[in-house]
Amino acid sequence: MKKVLVTGAAGFIGYHLSKLLATNQYEVVGIDNINDYYDPDLKLARL
C-alpha cells in the first residue's frame, strides 16, 4: 500500500482527494492548520 501526504486535508479539495485516494487503496496522511477563514467546525467534521 502506498502512503500519500495531503496538505489542506480538511478543505474542500483536500477532503475529496483524501476520500478518493483512500478508496483506491492508498494510506492517506492528512494535515491542515484549521484556520478560521472558513468555519473551523466544518473543517473538523471533515477529518
PDB file of N, H, CA, C and O in Angstrom:
ATOM      1  N   MET A   1       0.847  -1.176   0.000  1.00  0.00           N
ATOM      2  CA  MET A   1       0.000   0.000   0.000  1.00  0.00           C
ATOM      3  C   MET A   1       0.895   1.242   0.000  1.00  0.00           C
ATOM      4  O   MET A   1       1.822   1.347   0.803  1.00  0.00           O
ATOM      5  N   LYS A   2       0.613   2.163  -0.892  1.00  0.00           N
ATOM      6  H   LYS A   2      -0.140   2.077  -1.545  1.00  0.00           H
ATOM      7  CA  LYS A   2       1.382   3.406  -0.970  1.00  0.00           C
ATOM      8  C   LYS A   2       0.838   4.413   0.035  1.00  0.00           C
ATOM      9  O   LYS A   2      -0.362   4.448   0.307  1.00  0.00           O
ATOM     10  N   LYS A   3       1.726   5.224   0.580  1.00  0.00           N
ATOM     11  H   LYS A   3       2.701   5.196   0.359  1.00  0.00           H
ATOM     12  CA  LYS A   3       1.348   6.254   1.539  1.00  0.00           C
ATOM     13  C   LYS A   3       1.433   7.614   0.858  1.00  0.00           C
ATOM     14  O   LYS A   3       2.395   7.899   0.146  1.00  0.00           O
ATOM     15  N   VAL A   4       0.409   8.461   1.082  1.00  0.00           N
ATOM     16  H   VAL A   4      -0.373   8.229   1.661  1.00  0.00           H
ATOM     17  CA  VAL A   4       0.327   9.773   0.453  1.00  0.00           C
ATOM     18  C   VAL A   4       0.074  10.827   1.527  1.00  0.00           C
ATOM     19  O   VAL A   4      -0.714  10.608   2.447  1.00  0.00           O
ATOM     20  N   LEU A   5       0.745  11.971   1.405  1.00  0.00           N
ATOM     21  H   LEU A   5       1.385  12.149   0.657  1.00  0.00           H
ATOM     22  CA  LEU A   5       0.516  13.107   2.293  1.00  0.00           C
ATOM     23  C   LEU A   5      -0.353  14.121   1.566  1.00  0.00           C
ATOM     24  O   LEU A   5      -0.026  14.552   0.460  1.00  0.00           O
ATOM     25  N   VAL A   6      -1.468  14.500   2.196  1.00  0.00           N
ATOM     26  H   VAL A   6      -1.733  14.150   3.095  1.00  0.00           H
ATOM     27  CA  VAL A   6      -2.360  15.503   1.621  1.00  0.00           C
ATOM     28  C   VAL A   6      -2.348  16.714   2.541  1.00  0.00           C
ATOM     29  O   VAL A   6      -2.740  16.623   3.704  1.00  0.00           O
ATOM     30  N   THR A   7      -1.897  17.846   2.015  1.00  0.00           N
ATOM     31  H   THR A   7      -1.579  17.919   1.070  1.00  0.00           H
ATOM     32  CA  THR A   7      -1.943  19.080   2.797  1.00  0.00           C
ATOM     33  C   THR A   7      -3.276  19.768   2.536  1.00  0.00           C
ATOM     34  O   THR A   7      -3.816  19.697   1.432  1.00  0.00           O
ATOM     35  N   GLY A   8      -3.798  20.430   3.553  1.00  0.00           N
ATOM     36  H   GLY A   8      -3.359  20.487   4.449  1.00  0.00           H
ATOM     37  CA  GLY A   8      -5.113  21.046   3.417  1.00  0.00           C
ATOM     38  C   GLY A   8      -6.215  20.006   3.402  1.00  0.00           C
ATOM     39  O   GLY A   8      -7.222  20.176   2.716  1.00  0.00           O
ATOM     40  N   ALA A   9      -6.033  18.937   4.149  1.00  0.00           N
ATOM     41  H   ALA A   9      -5.214  18.799   4.706  1.00  0.00           H
ATOM     42  CA  ALA A   9      -6.947  17.790   4.103  1.00  0.00           C
ATOM     43  C   ALA A   9      -8.357  18.099   4.596  1.00  0.00           C
ATOM     44  O   ALA A   9      -9.289  17.364   4.270  1.00  0.00           O
ATOM     45  N   ALA A  10      -8.536  19.158   5.365  1.00  0.00           N
ATOM     46  H   ALA A  10      -7.779  19.755   5.629  1.00  0.00           H
ATOM     47  CA  ALA A  10      -9.871  19.497   5.857  1.00  0.00           C
ATOM     48  C   ALA A  10     -10.591  20.475   4.940  1.00  0.00           C
ATOM     49  O   ALA A  10     -11.754  20.802   5.176  1.00  0.00           O
ATOM     50  N   GLY A  11      -9.923  20.938   3.912  1.00  0.00           N
ATOM     51  H   GLY A  11      -8.978  20.673   3.721  1.00  0.00           H
ATOM     52  CA  GLY A  11     -10.563  21.820   2.939  1.00  0.00           C
ATOM     53  C   GLY A  11     -11.368  21.021   1.926  1.00  0.00           C
ATOM     54  O   GLY A  11     -11.360  19.790   1.943  1.00  0.00           O
ATOM     55  N   PHE A  12     -12.053  21.719   1.059  1.00  0.00           N
ATOM     56  H   PHE A  12     -12.060  22.719   1.046  1.00  0.00           H
ATOM     57  CA  PHE A  12     -12.938  21.064   0.096  1.00  0.00           C
ATOM     58  C   PHE A  12     -12.175  20.110  -0.820  1.00  0.00           C
ATOM     59  O   PHE A  12     -12.540  18.941  -0.944  1.00  0.00           O
ATOM     60  N   ILE A  13     -11.131  20.600  -1.454  1.00  0.00           N
ATOM     61  H   ILE A  13     -10.834  21.550  -1.353  1.00  0.00           H
ATOM     62  CA  ILE A  13     -10.375  19.772  -2.399  1.00  0.00           C
ATOM     63  C   ILE A  13      -9.610  18.679  -1.668  1.00  0.00           C
ATOM     64  O   ILE A  13      -9.629  17.521  -2.087  1.00  0.00           O
ATOM     65  N   GLY A  14      -8.938  19.038  -0.582  1.00  0.00           N
ATOM     66  H   GLY A  14      -8.922  19.978  -0.242  1.00  0.00           H
ATOM     67  CA  GLY A  14      -8.161  18.059   0.173  1.00  0.00           C
ATOM     68  C   GLY A  14      -9.018  16.938   0.730  1.00  0.00           C
ATOM     69  O   GLY A  14      -8.606  15.778   0.737  1.00  0.00           O
ATOM     70  N   TYR A  15     -10.207  17.281   1.196  1.00  0.00           N
ATOM     71  H   TYR A  15     -10.542  18.223   1.190  1.00  0.00           H
ATOM     72  CA  TYR A  15     -11.131  16.278   1.739  1.00  0.00           C
ATOM     73  C   TYR A  15     -11.539  15.273   0.664  1.00  0.00           C
ATOM     74  O   TYR A  15     -11.475  14.062   0.874  1.00  0.00           O
ATOM     75  N   HIS A  16     -11.955  15.788  -0.476  1.00  0.00           N
ATOM     76  H   HIS A  16     -12.007  16.772  -0.647  1.00  0.00           H
ATOM     77  CA  HIS A  16     -12.414  14.894  -1.544  1.00  0.00           C
ATOM     78  C   HIS A  16     -11.260  14.098  -2.152  1.00  0.00           C
ATOM     79  O   HIS A  16     -11.435  12.938  -2.526  1.00  0.00           O
ATOM     80  N   LEU A  17     -10.096  14.708  -2.250  1.00  0.00           N
ATOM     81  H   LEU A  17      -9.954  15.650  -1.947  1.00  0.00           H
ATOM     82  CA  LEU A  17      -8.921  13.991  -2.733  1.00  0.00           C
ATOM     83  C   LEU A  17      -8.553  12.863  -1.771  1.00  0.00           C
ATOM     84  O   LEU A  17      -8.236  11.754  -2.201  1.00  0.00           O
ATOM     85  N   SER A  18      -8.595  13.146  -0.478  1.00  0.00           N
ATOM     86  H   SER A  18      -8.852  14.047  -0.128  1.00  0.00           H
ATOM     87  CA  SER A  18      -8.273  12.125   0.527  1.00  0.00           C
ATOM     88  C   SER A  18      -9.238  10.951   0.454  1.00  0.00           C
ATOM     89  O   SER A  18      -8.823   9.795   0.535  1.00  0.00           O
ATOM     90  N   LYS A  19     -10.531  11.248   0.302  1.00  0.00           N
ATOM     91  H   LYS A  19     -10.868  12.188   0.236  1.00  0.00           H
ATOM     92  CA  LYS A  19     -11.525  10.179   0.176  1.00  0.00           C
ATOM     93  C   LYS A  19     -11.262   9.329  -1.059  1.00  0.00           C
ATOM     94  O   LYS A  19     -11.332   8.101  -0.997  1.00  0.00           O
ATOM     95  N   LEU A  20     -10.960   9.974  -2.174  1.00  0.00           N
ATOM     96  H   LEU A  20     -10.903  10.971  -2.224  1.00  0.00           H
ATOM     97  CA  LEU A  20     -10.691   9.255  -3.418  1.00  0.00           C
ATOM     98  C   LEU A  20      -9.464   8.365  -3.281  1.00  0.00           C
ATOM     99  O   LEU A  20      -9.490   7.203  -3.686  1.00  0.00           O
ATOM    100  N   LEU A  21      -8.407   8.897  -2.721  1.00  0.00           N
ATOM    101  H   LEU A  21      -8.387   9.842  -2.392  1.00  0.00           H
ATOM    102  CA  LEU A  21      -7.186   8.114  -2.543  1.00  0.00           C
ATOM    103  C   LEU A  21      -7.425   6.926  -1.611  1.00  0.00           C
ATOM    104  O   LEU A  21      -6.956   5.820  -1.880  1.00  0.00           O
ATOM    105  N   ALA A  22      -8.146   7.153  -0.525  1.00  0.00           N
ATOM    106  H   ALA A  22      -8.526   8.052  -0.306  1.00  0.00           H
ATOM    107  CA  ALA A  22      -8.400   6.079   0.441  1.00  0.00           C
ATOM    108  C   ALA A  22      -9.219   4.950  -0.183  1.00  0.00           C
ATOM    109  O   ALA A  22      -8.993   3.778   0.118  1.00  0.00           O
ATOM    110  N   THR A  23     -10.161   5.297  -1.043  1.00  0.00           N
ATOM    111  H   THR A  23     -10.345   6.249  -1.287  1.00  0.00           H
ATOM    112  CA  THR A  23     -10.964   4.252  -1.689  1.00  0.00           C
ATOM    113  C   THR A  23     -10.186   3.521  -2.772  1.00  0.00           C
ATOM    114  O   THR A  23     -10.616   2.471  -3.248  1.00  0.00           O
ATOM    115  N   ASN A  24      -9.040   4.074  -3.162  1.00  0.00           N
ATOM    116  H   ASN A  24      -8.690   4.928  -2.775  1.00  0.00           H
ATOM    117  CA  ASN A  24      -8.188   3.438  -4.165  1.00  0.00           C
ATOM    118  C   ASN A  24      -6.934   2.839  -3.549  1.00  0.00           C
ATOM    119  O   ASN A  24      -5.875   2.800  -4.175  1.00  0.00           O
ATOM    120  N   GLN A  25      -7.068   2.374  -2.317  1.00  0.00           N
ATOM    121  H   GLN A  25      -7.929   2.406  -1.808  1.00  0.00           H
ATOM    122  CA  GLN A  25      -6.024   1.600  -1.638  1.00  0.00           C
ATOM    123  C   GLN A  25      -4.755   2.384  -1.309  1.00  0.00           C
ATOM    124  O   GLN A  25      -3.669   1.805  -1.276  1.00  0.00           O
ATOM    125  N   TYR A  26      -4.873   3.684  -1.065  1.00  0.00           N
ATOM    126  H   TYR A  26      -5.755   4.154  -1.091  1.00  0.00           H
ATOM    127  CA  TYR A  26      -3.743   4.477  -0.594  1.00  0.00           C
ATOM    128  C   TYR A  26      -3.895   4.709   0.903  1.00  0.00           C
ATOM    129  O   TYR A  26      -5.009   4.851   1.406  1.00  0.00           O
ATOM    130  N   GLU A  27      -2.786   4.748   1.601  1.00  0.00           N
ATOM    131  H   GLU A  27      -1.880   4.633   1.192  1.00  0.00           H
ATOM    132  CA  GLU A  27      -2.792   5.150   3.002  1.00  0.00           C
ATOM    133  C   GLU A  27      -2.625   6.663   3.004  1.00  0.00           C
ATOM    134  O   GLU A  27      -1.614   7.175   2.525  1.00  0.00           O
ATOM    135  N   VAL A  28      -3.602   7.376   3.535  1.00  0.00           N
ATOM    136  H   VAL A  28      -4.424   6.959   3.924  1.00  0.00           H
ATOM    137  CA  VAL A  28      -3.614   8.835   3.469  1.00  0.00           C
ATOM    138  C   VAL A  28      -3.228   9.423   4.819  1.00  0.00           C
ATOM    139  O   VAL A  28      -3.797   9.072   5.853  1.00  0.00           O
ATOM    140  N   VAL A  29      -2.253  10.321   4.788  1.00  0.00           N
ATOM    141  H   VAL A  29      -1.791  10.606   3.948  1.00  0.00           H
ATOM    142  CA  VAL A  29      -1.886  11.119   5.952  1.00  0.00           C
ATOM    143  C   VAL A  29      -2.271  12.547   5.602  1.00  0.00           C
ATOM    144  O   VAL A  29      -1.733  13.122   4.655  1.00  0.00           O
ATOM    145  N   GLY A  30      -3.198  13.124   6.358  1.00  0.00           N
ATOM    146  H   GLY A  30      -3.635  12.657   7.127  1.00  0.00           H
ATOM    147  CA  GLY A  30      -3.673  14.467   6.052  1.00  0.00           C
ATOM    148  C   GLY A  30      -3.291  15.462   7.124  1.00  0.00           C
ATOM    149  O   GLY A  30      -3.341  15.156   8.316  1.00  0.00           O
ATOM    150  N   ILE A  31      -2.906  16.658   6.697  1.00  0.00           N
ATOM    151  H   ILE A  31      -2.866  16.906   5.730  1.00  0.00           H
ATOM    152  CA  ILE A  31      -2.627  17.737   7.640  1.00  0.00           C
ATOM    153  C   ILE A  31      -3.395  18.981   7.209  1.00  0.00           C
ATOM    154  O   ILE A  31      -3.658  19.191   6.025  1.00  0.00           O
ATOM    155  N   ASP A  32      -3.747  19.796   8.191  1.00  0.00           N
ATOM    156  H   ASP A  32      -3.534  19.626   9.153  1.00  0.00           H
ATOM    157  CA  ASP A  32      -4.438  21.051   7.930  1.00  0.00           C
ATOM    158  C   ASP A  32      -4.239  21.943   9.144  1.00  0.00           C
ATOM    159  O   ASP A  32      -4.185  21.452  10.272  1.00  0.00           O
ATOM    160  N   ASN A  33      -4.128  23.243   8.928  1.00  0.00           N
ATOM    161  H   ASN A  33      -4.172  23.642   8.012  1.00  0.00           H
ATOM    162  CA  ASN A  33      -3.936  24.135  10.063  1.00  0.00           C
ATOM    163  C   ASN A  33      -5.251  24.616  10.674  1.00  0.00           C
ATOM    164  O   ASN A  33      -5.225  25.324  11.680  1.00  0.00           O
ATOM    165  N   ILE A  34      -6.387  24.256  10.106  1.00  0.00           N
ATOM    166  H   ILE A  34      -6.407  23.681   9.288  1.00  0.00           H
ATOM    167  CA  ILE A  34      -7.721  24.581  10.627  1.00  0.00           C
ATOM    168  C   ILE A  34      -7.822  26.075  10.985  1.00  0.00           C
ATOM    169  O   ILE A  34      -8.236  26.421  12.092  1.00  0.00           O
ATOM    170  N   ASN A  35      -7.446  26.946  10.058  1.00  0.00           N
ATOM    171  H   ASN A  35      -7.109  26.665   9.159  1.00  0.00           H
ATOM    172  CA  ASN A  35      -7.595  28.377  10.333  1.00  0.00           C
ATOM    173  C   ASN A  35      -9.068  28.756  10.296  1.00  0.00           C
ATOM    174  O   ASN A  35      -9.907  27.946   9.901  1.00  0.00           O
ATOM    175  N   ASP A  36      -9.388  29.969  10.699  1.00  0.00           N
ATOM    176  H   ASP A  36      -8.707  30.627  11.020  1.00  0.00           H
ATOM    177  CA  ASP A  36     -10.797  30.363  10.781  1.00  0.00           C
ATOM    178  C   ASP A  36     -11.264  31.183   9.573  1.00  0.00           C
ATOM    179  O   ASP A  36     -12.253  31.911   9.669  1.00  0.00           O
ATOM    180  N   TYR A  37     -10.565  31.072   8.445  1.00  0.00           N
ATOM    181  H   TYR A  37      -9.762  30.481   8.367  1.00  0.00           H
ATOM    182  CA  TYR A  37     -11.020  31.741   7.226  1.00  0.00           C
ATOM    183  C   TYR A  37     -12.369  31.160   6.794  1.00  0.00           C
ATOM    184  O   TYR A  37     -13.267  31.888   6.371  1.00  0.00           O
ATOM    185  N   TYR A  38     -12.490  29.844   6.910  1.00  0.00           N
ATOM    186  H   TYR A  38     -11.760  29.253   7.254  1.00  0.00           H
ATOM    187  CA  TYR A  38     -13.774  29.167   6.750  1.00  0.00           C
ATOM    188  C   TYR A  38     -14.149  28.575   8.095  1.00  0.00           C
ATOM    189  O   TYR A  38     -13.318  28.547   9.003  1.00  0.00           O
ATOM    190  N   ASP A  39     -15.358  28.109   8.245  1.00  0.00           N
ATOM    191  H   ASP A  39     -16.033  28.132   7.507  1.00  0.00           H
ATOM    192  CA  ASP A  39     -15.866  27.586   9.512  1.00  0.00           C
ATOM    193  C   ASP A  39     -15.006  26.430  10.027  1.00  0.00           C
ATOM    194  O   ASP A  39     -14.961  25.372   9.400  1.00  0.00           O
ATOM    195  N   PRO A  40     -14.321  26.619  11.167  1.00  0.00           N
ATOM    196  CA  PRO A  40     -13.475  25.544  11.711  1.00  0.00           C
ATOM    197  C   PRO A  40     -14.259  24.274  12.052  1.00  0.00           C
ATOM    198  O   PRO A  40     -13.726  23.171  11.931  1.00  0.00           O
ATOM    199  N   ASP A  41     -15.520  24.419  12.478  1.00  0.00           N
ATOM    200  H   ASP A  41     -15.953  25.316  12.576  1.00  0.00           H
ATOM    201  CA  ASP A  41     -16.322  23.230  12.799  1.00  0.00           C
ATOM    202  C   ASP A  41     -16.554  22.374  11.555  1.00  0.00           C
ATOM    203  O   ASP A  41     -16.549  21.146  11.635  1.00  0.00           O
ATOM    204  N   LEU A  42     -16.756  23.016  10.418  1.00  0.00           N
ATOM    205  H   LEU A  42     -16.761  24.014  10.354  1.00  0.00           H
ATOM    206  CA  LEU A  42     -16.927  22.279   9.165  1.00  0.00           C
ATOM    207  C   LEU A  42     -15.647  21.529   8.821  1.00  0.00           C
ATOM    208  O   LEU A  42     -15.695  20.370   8.410  1.00  0.00           O
ATOM    209  N   LYS A  43     -14.515  22.182   8.988  1.00  0.00           N
ATOM    210  H   LYS A  43     -14.476  23.124   9.323  1.00  0.00           H
ATOM    211  CA  LYS A  43     -13.236  21.532   8.693  1.00  0.00           C
ATOM    212  C   LYS A  43     -12.980  20.360   9.633  1.00  0.00           C
ATOM    213  O   LYS A  43     -12.527  19.301   9.198  1.00  0.00           O
ATOM    214  N   LEU A  44     -13.266  20.544  10.910  1.00  0.00           N
ATOM    215  H   LEU A  44     -13.634  21.404  11.264  1.00  0.00           H
ATOM    216  CA  LEU A  44     -13.041  19.462  11.873  1.00  0.00           C
ATOM    217  C   LEU A  44     -13.935  18.262  11.575  1.00  0.00           C
ATOM    218  O   LEU A  44     -13.535  17.119  11.800  1.00  0.00           O
ATOM    219  N   ALA A  45     -15.131  18.513  11.075  1.00  0.00           N
ATOM    220  H   ALA A  45     -15.455  19.441  10.893  1.00  0.00           H
ATOM    221  CA  ALA A  45     -16.040  17.413  10.736  1.00  0.00           C
ATOM    222  C   ALA A  45     -15.521  16.599   9.556  1.00  0.00           C
ATOM    223  O   ALA A  45     -15.876  15.430   9.403  1.00  0.00           O
ATOM    224  N   ARG A  46     -14.685  17.209   8.725  1.00  0.00           N
ATOM    225  H   ARG A  46     -14.397  18.158   8.850  1.00  0.00           H
ATOM    226  CA  ARG A  46     -14.146  16.509   7.554  1.00  0.00           C
ATOM    227  C   ARG A  46     -12.959  15.619   7.891  1.00  0.00           C
ATOM    228  O   ARG A  46     -12.569  14.777   7.083  1.00  0.00           O
ATOM    229  N   LEU A  47     -12.387  15.793   9.063  1.00  0.00           N
ATOM    230  H   LEU A  47     -12.704  16.477   9.720  1.00  0.00           H
ATOM    231  CA  LEU A  47     -11.204  14.998   9.410  1.00  0.00           C
ATOM    232  C   LEU A  47     -11.571  13.667  10.012  1.00  0.00           C
ATOM    233  O   LEU A  47     -10.689  12.881  10.357  1.00  0.00           O
TER     234      LEU A  47
END
